[in-house]
């Protein structure tokens, strides 16, 4: 038996779509994208990110908080230092796919 799929059946719940839109808003900031690129291959502390991006540590810390709240970045404490990395491979894939699309 074949069940016909309608557009309604394929569209996720409105609350899920709102969450998805919020996620894309986070990706809509170039500073946050630069931070995620800086974290794409290794863990880095705030000072290292600030130096790599030539930005103030307070700006980096603020954006890291946004990224952590949206589960895009995770933190690991080692003594007094906190090291940041991308939360998982999905984040890196989203960035790579976006870049591929822009470069087409």
Biopython code that builds the backbone (N, CA, C, O; Angstrom):
import numpy as np
from Bio.PDB.StructureBuilder import StructureBuilder

atoms = [
    (1, "UNK", "N", (0.841, -1.180, 0.000)),
    (1, "UNK", "CA", (0.000, 0.000, 0.000)),
    (1, "UNK", "C", (0.884, 1.240, 0.000)),
    (1, "UNK", "O", (1.789, 1.355, 0.827)),
    (2, "UNK", "N", (0.639, 2.149, -0.899)),
    (2, "UNK", "CA", (1.396, 3.393, -1.003)),
    (2, "UNK", "C", (0.565, 4.518, -0.412)),
    (2, "UNK", "O", (-0.600, 4.704, -0.763)),
    (3, "UNK", "N", (1.187, 5.265, 0.492)),
    (3, "UNK", "CA", (0.495, 6.393, 1.117)),
    (3, "UNK", "C", (1.027, 7.671, 0.488)),
    (3, "UNK", "O", (2.234, 7.912, 0.493)),
    (4, "UNK", "N", (0.149, 8.476, -0.043)),
    (4, "UNK", "CA", (0.550, 9.738, -0.664)),
    (4, "UNK", "C", (0.980, 10.729, 0.417)),
    (4, "UNK", "O", (0.274, 10.931, 1.405)),
    (5, "UNK", "N", (2.127, 11.333, 0.220)),
    (5, "UNK", "CA", (2.631, 12.339, 1.158)),
    (5, "UNK", "C", (2.212, 13.721, 0.654)),
    (5, "UNK", "O", (2.362, 14.041, -0.526)),
    (6, "UNK", "N", (1.701, 14.505, 1.547)),
    (6, "UNK", "CA", (1.359, 15.875, 1.204)),
    (6, "UNK", "C", (2.420, 16.796, 1.788)),
    (6, "UNK", "O", (3.231, 16.379, 2.616)),
    (7, "UNK", "N", (2.409, 18.028, 1.359)),
    (7, "UNK", "CA", (3.355, 19.007, 1.892)),
    (7, "UNK", "C", (3.179, 19.150, 3.395)),
    (7, "UNK", "O", (4.155, 19.341, 4.120)),
    (8, "UNK", "N", (1.941, 19.060, 3.866)),
    (8, "UNK", "CA", (1.664, 19.165, 5.305)),
    (8, "UNK", "C", (2.375, 18.080, 6.097)),
    (8, "UNK", "O", (2.867, 18.340, 7.195)),
    (9, "UNK", "N", (2.436, 16.875, 5.562)),
    (9, "UNK", "CA", (3.061, 15.757, 6.266)),
    (9, "UNK", "C", (4.577, 15.921, 6.356)),
    (9, "UNK", "O", (5.200, 15.337, 7.242)),
    (10, "UNK", "N", (5.174, 16.689, 5.476)),
    (10, "UNK", "CA", (6.626, 16.837, 5.440)),
    (10, "UNK", "C", (7.116, 18.027, 6.260)),
    (10, "UNK", "O", (8.303, 18.105, 6.577)),
    (11, "UNK", "N", (6.247, 18.929, 6.600)),
    (11, "UNK", "CA", (6.649, 20.132, 7.328)),
    (11, "UNK", "C", (6.685, 19.822, 8.819)),
    (11, "UNK", "O", (5.689, 19.377, 9.389)),
    (12, "UNK", "N", (7.856, 20.060, 9.463)),
    (12, "UNK", "CA", (7.947, 19.813, 10.908)),
    (12, "UNK", "C", (7.026, 20.736, 11.703)),
    (12, "UNK", "O", (6.536, 21.746, 11.197)),
    (13, "UNK", "N", (6.813, 20.369, 12.921)),
    (13, "UNK", "CA", (6.031, 21.155, 13.867)),
    (13, "UNK", "C", (6.539, 22.595, 13.891)),
    (13, "UNK", "O", (7.742, 22.823, 13.762)),
    (14, "UNK", "N", (5.645, 23.567, 14.054)),
    (14, "UNK", "CA", (6.002, 24.986, 14.012)),
    (14, "UNK", "C", (7.041, 25.344, 15.072)),
    (14, "UNK", "O", (7.907, 26.183, 14.822)),
    (15, "UNK", "N", (6.970, 24.723, 16.254)),
    (15, "UNK", "CA", (7.944, 25.015, 17.308)),
    (15, "UNK", "C", (9.337, 24.553, 16.915)),
    (15, "UNK", "O", (10.326, 25.209, 17.243)),
    (16, "UNK", "N", (9.422, 23.436, 16.219)),
    (16, "UNK", "CA", (10.710, 22.945, 15.725)),
    (16, "UNK", "C", (11.260, 23.905, 14.679)),
    (16, "UNK", "O", (12.462, 24.172, 14.650)),
    (17, "UNK", "N", (10.391, 24.422, 13.826)),
    (17, "UNK", "CA", (10.829, 25.381, 12.811)),
    (17, "UNK", "C", (11.320, 26.690, 13.447)),
    (17, "UNK", "O", (12.273, 27.295, 12.958)),
    (18, "UNK", "N", (10.671, 27.125, 14.535)),
    (18, "UNK", "CA", (11.144, 28.305, 15.253)),
    (18, "UNK", "C", (12.538, 28.057, 15.823)),
    (18, "UNK", "O", (13.409, 28.924, 15.743)),
    (19, "UNK", "N", (12.748, 26.862, 16.402)),
    (19, "UNK", "CA", (14.074, 26.513, 16.936)),
    (19, "UNK", "C", (15.121, 26.494, 15.827)),
    (19, "UNK", "O", (16.247, 26.949, 16.027)),
    (20, "UNK", "N", (14.754, 25.972, 14.663)),
    (20, "UNK", "CA", (15.665, 25.930, 13.526)),
    (20, "UNK", "C", (16.001, 27.342, 13.050)),
    (20, "UNK", "O", (17.156, 27.640, 12.746)),
    (21, "UNK", "N", (15.004, 28.195, 12.989)),
    (21, "UNK", "CA", (15.240, 29.589, 12.592)),
    (21, "UNK", "C", (16.180, 30.279, 13.580)),
    (21, "UNK", "O", (17.064, 31.033, 13.173)),
    (22, "UNK", "N", (15.991, 30.023, 14.874)),
    (22, "UNK", "CA", (16.886, 30.597, 15.883)),
    (22, "UNK", "C", (18.315, 30.100, 15.701)),
    (22, "UNK", "O", (19.267, 30.864, 15.865)),
    (23, "UNK", "N", (18.466, 28.828, 15.365)),
    (23, "UNK", "CA", (19.801, 28.279, 15.121)),
    (23, "UNK", "C", (20.474, 29.004, 13.962)),
    (23, "UNK", "O", (21.647, 29.368, 14.050)),
    (24, "UNK", "N", (19.741, 29.212, 12.886)),
    (24, "UNK", "CA", (20.321, 29.894, 11.736)),
    (24, "UNK", "C", (20.639, 31.359, 12.045)),
    (24, "UNK", "O", (21.561, 31.923, 11.456)),
    (25, "UNK", "N", (19.898, 31.976, 12.949)),
    (25, "UNK", "CA", (20.226, 33.342, 13.368)),
    (25, "UNK", "C", (21.599, 33.383, 14.022)),
    (25, "UNK", "O", (22.359, 34.330, 13.821)),
    (26, "UNK", "N", (21.917, 32.357, 14.803)),
    (26, "UNK", "CA", (23.227, 32.295, 15.454)),
    (26, "UNK", "C", (24.329, 32.218, 14.396)),
    (26, "UNK", "O", (25.381, 32.840, 14.545)),
    (27, "UNK", "N", (24.088, 31.468, 13.348)),
    (27, "UNK", "CA", (25.056, 31.360, 12.255)),
    (27, "UNK", "C", (25.114, 32.632, 11.416)),
    (27, "UNK", "O", (26.019, 32.786, 10.595)),
    (28, "UNK", "N", (24.175, 33.535, 11.606)),
    (28, "UNK", "CA", (24.098, 34.758, 10.815)),
    (28, "UNK", "C", (25.036, 35.865, 11.265)),
    (28, "UNK", "O", (24.982, 36.969, 10.723)),
    (29, "UNK", "N", (25.885, 35.602, 12.230)),
    (29, "UNK", "CA", (26.812, 36.615, 12.732)),
    (29, "UNK", "C", (28.234, 36.245, 12.317)),
    (29, "UNK", "O", (28.703, 35.151, 12.633)),
    (30, "UNK", "N", (28.920, 37.136, 11.618)),
    (30, "UNK", "CA", (30.253, 36.817, 11.100)),
    (30, "UNK", "C", (31.274, 36.596, 12.208)),
    (30, "UNK", "O", (32.185, 35.786, 12.039)),
    (31, "UNK", "N", (31.150, 37.288, 13.332)),
    (31, "UNK", "CA", (32.080, 37.066, 14.448)),
    (31, "UNK", "C", (31.925, 35.656, 14.990)),
    (31, "UNK", "O", (32.920, 34.980, 15.252)),
    (32, "UNK", "N", (30.699, 35.206, 15.160)),
    (32, "UNK", "CA", (30.484, 33.842, 15.651)),
    (32, "UNK", "C", (30.989, 32.816, 14.649)),
    (32, "UNK", "O", (31.542, 31.790, 15.045)),
    (33, "UNK", "N", (30.810, 33.075, 13.359)),
    (33, "UNK", "CA", (31.341, 32.159, 12.346)),
    (33, "UNK", "C", (32.865, 32.106, 12.411)),
    (33, "UNK", "O", (33.453, 31.031, 12.301)),
    (34, "UNK", "N", (33.496, 33.245, 12.587)),
    (34, "UNK", "CA", (34.963, 33.280, 12.694)),
    (34, "UNK", "C", (35.425, 32.470, 13.906)),
    (34, "UNK", "O", (36.410, 31.736, 13.831)),
    (35, "UNK", "N", (34.713, 32.608, 15.013)),
    (35, "UNK", "CA", (35.060, 31.840, 16.220)),
    (35, "UNK", "C", (34.904, 30.348, 15.946)),
    (35, "UNK", "O", (35.772, 29.558, 16.316)),
    (36, "UNK", "N", (33.814, 29.958, 15.304)),
    (36, "UNK", "CA", (33.609, 28.541, 15.024)),
    (36, "UNK", "C", (34.686, 28.001, 14.088)),
    (36, "UNK", "O", (35.126, 26.861, 14.242)),
    (37, "UNK", "N", (35.116, 28.817, 13.110)),
    (37, "UNK", "CA", (36.224, 28.396, 12.252)),
    (37, "UNK", "C", (37.500, 28.220, 13.065)),
    (37, "UNK", "O", (38.252, 27.271, 12.841)),
    (38, "UNK", "N", (37.750, 29.128, 14.008)),
    (38, "UNK", "CA", (38.944, 29.024, 14.852)),
    (38, "UNK", "C", (38.915, 27.749, 15.694)),
    (38, "UNK", "O", (39.966, 27.223, 16.062)),
    (39, "UNK", "N", (37.721, 27.255, 15.997)),
    (39, "UNK", "CA", (37.577, 26.052, 16.817)),
    (39, "UNK", "C", (37.384, 24.787, 15.990)),
    (39, "UNK", "O", (37.236, 23.702, 16.552)),
    (40, "UNK", "N", (37.383, 24.909, 14.683)),
    (40, "UNK", "CA", (37.007, 23.767, 13.846)),
    (40, "UNK", "C", (38.000, 22.611, 13.875)),
    (40, "UNK", "O", (37.625, 21.477, 13.579)),
    (41, "UNK", "N", (39.258, 22.873, 14.228)),
    (41, "UNK", "CA", (40.241, 21.791, 14.210)),
    (41, "UNK", "C", (40.812, 21.437, 15.579)),
    (41, "UNK", "O", (41.397, 20.367, 15.748)),
    (42, "UNK", "N", (40.646, 22.332, 16.562)),
    (42, "UNK", "CA", (41.223, 22.040, 17.872)),
    (42, "UNK", "C", (40.582, 22.890, 18.955)),
    (42, "UNK", "O", (39.876, 23.858, 18.674)),
    (43, "UNK", "N", (40.840, 22.510, 20.195)),
    (43, "UNK", "CA", (40.393, 23.295, 21.337)),
    (43, "UNK", "C", (41.267, 24.541, 21.455)),
    (43, "UNK", "O", (42.475, 24.501, 21.219)),
    (44, "UNK", "N", (40.630, 25.636, 21.821)),
    (44, "UNK", "CA", (41.365, 26.895, 21.979)),
    (44, "UNK", "C", (40.754, 27.649, 23.156)),
    (44, "UNK", "O", (39.541, 27.606, 23.359)),
    (45, "UNK", "N", (41.592, 28.341, 23.933)),
    (45, "UNK", "CA", (41.065, 29.159, 25.021)),
    (45, "UNK", "C", (40.698, 30.541, 24.486)),
    (45, "UNK", "O", (40.993, 30.863, 23.335)),
    (46, "UNK", "N", (40.059, 31.350, 25.316)),
    (46, "UNK", "CA", (39.576, 32.670, 24.889)),
    (46, "UNK", "C", (40.731, 33.531, 24.384)),
    (46, "UNK", "O", (40.613, 34.198, 23.356)),
    (47, "UNK", "N", (41.839, 33.514, 25.105)),
    (47, "UNK", "CA", (42.985, 34.330, 24.694)),
    (47, "UNK", "C", (43.481, 33.915, 23.317)),
    (47, "UNK", "O", (43.799, 34.768, 22.488)),
    (48, "UNK", "N", (43.550, 32.613, 23.068)),
    (48, "UNK", "CA", (44.001, 32.122, 21.769)),
    (48, "UNK", "C", (43.063, 32.528, 20.638)),
    (48, "UNK", "O", (43.504, 32.886, 19.547)),
    (49, "UNK", "N", (41.768, 32.469, 20.914)),
    (49, "UNK", "CA", (40.790, 32.883, 19.899)),
    (49, "UNK", "C", (40.924, 34.382, 19.644)),
    (49, "UNK", "O", (40.942, 34.828, 18.497)),
    (50, "UNK", "N", (41.019, 35.152, 20.727)),
    (50, "UNK", "CA", (41.133, 36.613, 20.602)),
    (50, "UNK", "C", (42.365, 36.991, 19.794)),
    (50, "UNK", "O", (42.300, 37.879, 18.944)),
    (51, "UNK", "N", (43.481, 36.330, 20.048)),
    (51, "UNK", "CA", (44.712, 36.619, 19.302)),
    (51, "UNK", "C", (44.569, 36.232, 17.839)),
    (51, "UNK", "O", (44.970, 36.987, 16.953)),
    (52, "UNK", "N", (43.997, 35.053, 17.579)),
    (52, "UNK", "CA", (43.841, 34.584, 16.200)),
    (52, "UNK", "C", (42.938, 35.503, 15.389)),
    (52, "UNK", "O", (43.166, 35.722, 14.199)),
    (53, "UNK", "N", (41.900, 36.042, 16.047)),
    (53, "UNK", "CA", (40.936, 36.885, 15.336)),
    (53, "UNK", "C", (41.217, 38.372, 15.495)),
    (53, "UNK", "O", (40.520, 39.212, 14.925)),
    (54, "UNK", "N", (42.266, 38.694, 16.293)),
    (54, "UNK", "CA", (42.622, 40.091, 16.566)),
    (54, "UNK", "C", (41.421, 40.875, 17.098)),
    (54, "UNK", "O", (41.048, 41.925, 16.575)),
    (55, "UNK", "N", (40.829, 40.313, 18.169)),
    (55, "UNK", "CA", (39.655, 40.913, 18.794)),
    (55, "UNK", "C", (39.841, 40.915, 20.306)),
    (55, "UNK", "O", (40.712, 40.224, 20.836)),
    (56, "UNK", "N", (39.018, 41.696, 20.992)),
    (56, "UNK", "CA", (39.057, 41.759, 22.451)),
    (56, "UNK", "C", (38.518, 40.462, 23.047)),
    (56, "UNK", "O", (37.603, 39.839, 22.508)),
    (57, "UNK", "N", (39.116, 40.072, 24.182)),
    (57, "UNK", "CA", (38.668, 38.864, 24.864)),
    (57, "UNK", "C", (37.220, 38.985, 25.332)),
    (57, "UNK", "O", (36.488, 37.995, 25.332)),
    (58, "UNK", "N", (36.799, 40.184, 25.732)),
    (58, "UNK", "CA", (35.422, 40.344, 26.210)),
    (58, "UNK", "C", (34.417, 40.094, 25.085)),
    (58, "UNK", "O", (33.354, 39.519, 25.317)),
    (59, "UNK", "N", (34.748, 40.520, 23.884)),
    (59, "UNK", "CA", (33.880, 40.273, 22.724)),
    (59, "UNK", "C", (33.796, 38.778, 22.440)),
    (59, "UNK", "O", (32.718, 38.240, 22.186)),
    (60, "UNK", "N", (34.944, 38.120, 22.486)),
    (60, "UNK", "CA", (34.989, 36.678, 22.241)),
    (60, "UNK", "C", (34.172, 35.940, 23.303)),
    (60, "UNK", "O", (33.390, 35.046, 22.981)),
    (61, "UNK", "N", (34.357, 36.317, 24.562)),
    (61, "UNK", "CA", (33.633, 35.662, 25.659)),
    (61, "UNK", "C", (32.126, 35.805, 25.487)),
    (61, "UNK", "O", (31.379, 34.850, 25.702)),
    (62, "UNK", "N", (31.685, 36.987, 25.103)),
    (62, "UNK", "CA", (30.250, 37.210, 24.895)),
    (62, "UNK", "C", (29.723, 36.296, 23.791)),
    (62, "UNK", "O", (28.680, 35.663, 23.954)),
    (63, "UNK", "N", (30.431, 36.226, 22.684)),
    (63, "UNK", "CA", (29.968, 35.398, 21.567)),
    (63, "UNK", "C", (30.052, 33.914, 21.904)),
    (63, "UNK", "O", (29.211, 33.132, 21.460)),
    (64, "UNK", "N", (31.053, 33.517, 22.682)),
    (64, "UNK", "CA", (31.144, 32.117, 23.114)),
    (64, "UNK", "C", (29.944, 31.738, 23.974)),
    (64, "UNK", "O", (29.448, 30.614, 23.888)),
    (65, "UNK", "N", (29.479, 32.665, 24.797)),
    (65, "UNK", "CA", (28.299, 32.410, 25.623)),
    (65, "UNK", "C", (27.083, 32.136, 24.734)),
    (65, "UNK", "O", (26.307, 31.219, 25.002)),
    (66, "UNK", "N", (26.924, 32.930, 23.683)),
    (66, "UNK", "CA", (25.815, 32.713, 22.741)),
    (66, "UNK", "C", (25.953, 31.342, 22.089)),
    (66, "UNK", "O", (24.974, 30.604, 21.978)),
    (67, "UNK", "N", (27.156, 31.002, 21.663)),
    (67, "UNK", "CA", (27.388, 29.718, 20.999)),
    (67, "UNK", "C", (27.160, 28.539, 21.955)),
    (67, "UNK", "O", (26.613, 27.513, 21.552)),
    (68, "UNK", "N", (27.572, 28.682, 23.204)),
    (68, "UNK", "CA", (27.347, 27.623, 24.196)),
    (68, "UNK", "C", (25.862, 27.474, 24.489)),
    (68, "UNK", "O", (25.360, 26.354, 24.581)),
    (69, "UNK", "N", (25.160, 28.577, 24.635)),
    (69, "UNK", "CA", (23.716, 28.522, 24.920)),
    (69, "UNK", "C", (22.941, 27.832, 23.802)),
    (69, "UNK", "O", (21.870, 27.271, 24.034)),
    (70, "UNK", "N", (23.482, 27.877, 22.604)),
    (70, "UNK", "CA", (22.831, 27.248, 21.454)),
    (70, "UNK", "C", (23.441, 25.883, 21.121)),
    (70, "UNK", "O", (23.179, 25.318, 20.059)),
    (71, "UNK", "N", (24.249, 25.368, 22.036)),
    (71, "UNK", "CA", (24.846, 24.032, 21.924)),
    (71, "UNK", "C", (25.678, 23.847, 20.664)),
    (71, "UNK", "O", (25.697, 22.769, 20.069)),
    (72, "UNK", "N", (26.366, 24.916, 20.264)),
    (72, "UNK", "CA", (27.251, 24.841, 19.108)),
    (72, "UNK", "C", (28.710, 24.701, 19.533)),
    (72, "UNK", "O", (29.547, 24.217, 18.771)),
    (73, "UNK", "N", (29.002, 25.127, 20.751)),
    (73, "UNK", "CA", (30.352, 25.085, 21.298)),
    (73, "UNK", "C", (30.283, 24.479, 22.698)),
    (73, "UNK", "O", (29.317, 24.691, 23.431)),
    (74, "UNK", "N", (31.310, 23.729, 23.057)),
    (74, "UNK", "CA", (31.389, 23.186, 24.421)),
    (74, "UNK", "C", (32.686, 23.656, 25.068)),
    (74, "UNK", "O", (33.630, 24.059, 24.388)),
    (75, "UNK", "N", (32.708, 23.595, 26.378)),
    (75, "UNK", "CA", (33.861, 24.066, 27.146)),
    (75, "UNK", "C", (34.408, 22.937, 28.005)),
    (75, "UNK", "O", (33.676, 22.064, 28.471)),
    (76, "UNK", "N", (35.726, 22.987, 28.199)),
    (76, "UNK", "CA", (36.402, 22.022, 29.063)),
    (76, "UNK", "C", (37.387, 22.808, 29.922)),
    (76, "UNK", "O", (38.220, 23.558, 29.413)),
    (77, "UNK", "N", (37.275, 22.622, 31.220)),
    (77, "UNK", "CA", (38.157, 23.340, 32.150)),
    (77, "UNK", "C", (39.409, 22.497, 32.423)),
    (77, "UNK", "O", (39.341, 21.291, 32.657)),
    (78, "UNK", "N", (40.549, 23.186, 32.384)),
    (78, "UNK", "CA", (41.824, 22.579, 32.750)),
    (78, "UNK", "C", (42.530, 23.576, 33.663)),
    (78, "UNK", "O", (43.142, 24.536, 33.194)),
    (79, "UNK", "N", (42.441, 23.341, 34.966)),
    (79, "UNK", "CA", (42.969, 24.299, 35.933)),
    (79, "UNK", "C", (42.154, 25.576, 35.865)),
    (79, "UNK", "O", (40.930, 25.552, 35.994)),
    (80, "UNK", "N", (42.840, 26.688, 35.663)),
    (80, "UNK", "CA", (42.150, 27.972, 35.547)),
    (80, "UNK", "C", (41.717, 28.291, 34.117)),
    (80, "UNK", "O", (40.945, 29.221, 33.885)),
    (81, "UNK", "N", (42.214, 27.523, 33.178)),
    (81, "UNK", "CA", (41.905, 27.770, 31.765)),
    (81, "UNK", "C", (40.663, 27.001, 31.332)),
    (81, "UNK", "O", (40.411, 25.886, 31.790)),
    (82, "UNK", "N", (39.899, 27.617, 30.445)),
    (82, "UNK", "CA", (38.755, 26.955, 29.825)),
    (82, "UNK", "C", (39.043, 26.870, 28.332)),
    (82, "UNK", "O", (39.347, 27.873, 27.685)),
    (83, "UNK", "N", (38.945, 25.673, 27.806)),
    (83, "UNK", "CA", (39.187, 25.438, 26.388)),
    (83, "UNK", "C", (37.863, 25.167, 25.694)),
    (83, "UNK", "O", (37.015, 24.438, 26.209)),
    (84, "UNK", "N", (37.700, 25.752, 24.537)),
    (84, "UNK", "CA", (36.459, 25.643, 23.775)),
    (84, "UNK", "C", (36.695, 24.836, 22.512)),
    (84, "UNK", "O", (37.780, 24.861, 21.930)),
    (85, "UNK", "N", (35.658, 24.118, 22.101)),
    (85, "UNK", "CA", (35.685, 23.368, 20.845)),
    (85, "UNK", "C", (34.261, 23.322, 20.299)),
    (85, "UNK", "O", (33.296, 23.619, 21.003)),
    (86, "UNK", "N", (34.155, 22.946, 19.038)),
    (86, "UNK", "CA", (32.819, 22.772, 18.467)),
    (86, "UNK", "C", (32.135, 21.631, 19.202)),
    (86, "UNK", "O", (32.780, 20.654, 19.582)),
    (87, "UNK", "N", (30.840, 21.754, 19.401)),
    (87, "UNK", "CA", (30.109, 20.776, 20.197)),
    (87, "UNK", "C", (30.126, 19.390, 19.582)),
    (87, "UNK", "O", (30.275, 18.401, 20.299)),
    (88, "UNK", "N", (29.977, 19.299, 18.266)),
    (88, "UNK", "CA", (30.009, 17.997, 17.601)),
    (88, "UNK", "C", (30.262, 18.187, 16.106)),
    (88, "UNK", "O", (30.389, 19.310, 15.619)),
    (89, "UNK", "N", (30.330, 17.070, 15.395)),
    (89, "UNK", "CA", (30.618, 17.123, 13.956)),
    (89, "UNK", "C", (29.509, 17.785, 13.154)),
    (89, "UNK", "O", (29.758, 18.290, 12.058)),
    (90, "UNK", "N", (28.271, 17.792, 13.689)),
    (90, "UNK", "CA", (27.175, 18.439, 12.961)),
    (90, "UNK", "C", (27.462, 19.920, 12.734)),
    (90, "UNK", "O", (27.167, 20.461, 11.668)),
    (91, "UNK", "N", (28.031, 20.563, 13.730)),
    (91, "UNK", "CA", (28.322, 21.994, 13.623)),
    (91, "UNK", "C", (29.308, 22.231, 12.486)),
    (91, "UNK", "O", (29.113, 23.119, 11.657)),
    (92, "UNK", "N", (30.356, 21.438, 12.457)),
    (92, "UNK", "CA", (31.363, 21.576, 11.397)),
    (92, "UNK", "C", (30.740, 21.313, 10.015)),
    (92, "UNK", "O", (31.053, 22.003, 9.045)),
    (93, "UNK", "N", (29.869, 20.321, 9.940)),
    (93, "UNK", "CA", (29.218, 19.997, 8.669)),
    (93, "UNK", "C", (28.321, 21.137, 8.198)),
    (93, "UNK", "O", (28.287, 21.448, 7.007)),
    (94, "UNK", "N", (27.594, 21.763, 9.125)),
    (94, "UNK", "CA", (26.726, 22.887, 8.751)),
    (94, "UNK", "C", (27.571, 24.008, 8.157)),
    (94, "UNK", "O", (27.213, 24.584, 7.130)),
    (95, "UNK", "N", (28.688, 24.313, 8.801)),
    (95, "UNK", "CA", (29.580, 25.366, 8.310)),
    (95, "UNK", "C", (30.129, 24.996, 6.933)),
    (95, "UNK", "O", (30.116, 25.818, 6.017)),
    (96, "UNK", "N", (30.614, 23.759, 6.788)),
    (96, "UNK", "CA", (31.173, 23.316, 5.506)),
    (96, "UNK", "C", (30.137, 23.357, 4.401)),
    (96, "UNK", "O", (30.433, 23.791, 3.287)),
    (97, "UNK", "N", (28.915, 22.905, 4.699)),
    (97, "UNK", "CA", (27.860, 22.912, 3.681)),
    (97, "UNK", "C", (27.493, 24.331, 3.283)),
    (97, "UNK", "O", (27.261, 24.606, 2.106)),
    (98, "UNK", "N", (27.438, 25.239, 4.259)),
    (98, "UNK", "CA", (27.156, 26.636, 3.951)),
    (98, "UNK", "C", (28.223, 27.241, 3.064)),
    (98, "UNK", "O", (27.917, 27.955, 2.109)),
    (99, "UNK", "N", (29.486, 26.953, 3.382)),
    (99, "UNK", "CA", (30.587, 27.465, 2.576)),
    (99, "UNK", "C", (30.541, 26.893, 1.165)),
    (99, "UNK", "O", (30.736, 27.626, 0.195)),
    (100, "UNK", "N", (30.285, 25.588, 1.038)),
    (100, "UNK", "CA", (30.149, 24.981, -0.292)),
    (100, "UNK", "C", (29.064, 25.672, -1.096)),
    (100, "UNK", "O", (29.234, 25.931, -2.287)),
    (101, "UNK", "N", (27.956, 25.968, -0.449)),
    (101, "UNK", "CA", (26.841, 26.618, -1.144)),
    (101, "UNK", "C", (27.239, 28.019, -1.607)),
    (101, "UNK", "O", (26.932, 28.410, -2.733)),
    (102, "UNK", "N", (27.906, 28.761, -0.762)),
    (102, "UNK", "CA", (28.332, 30.138, -1.098)),
    (102, "UNK", "C", (29.341, 30.127, -2.246)),
    (102, "UNK", "O", (29.330, 31.018, -3.095)),
    (103, "UNK", "N", (30.207, 29.122, -2.269)),
    (103, "UNK", "CA", (31.264, 29.061, -3.283)),
    (103, "UNK", "C", (30.799, 28.487, -4.617)),
    (103, "UNK", "O", (31.553, 28.519, -5.590)),
    (104, "UNK", "N", (29.581, 27.965, -4.687)),
    (104, "UNK", "CA", (29.079, 27.400, -5.962)),
    (104, "UNK", "C", (28.951, 28.464, -7.019)),
    (104, "UNK", "O", (28.546, 28.172, -8.144)),
]
sb = StructureBuilder()
sb.init_structure("model")
sb.init_model(0)
sb.init_chain("A")
sb.init_seg("    ")
for serial, (resi, resn, name, xyz) in enumerate(atoms, 1):
    if name == "N":
        sb.init_residue(resn, " ", resi, " ")
    sb.init_atom(name, np.array(xyz, "f"), 0.0, 1.0, " ", f" {name:<3s}", serial, name[0])
structure = sb.get_structure()
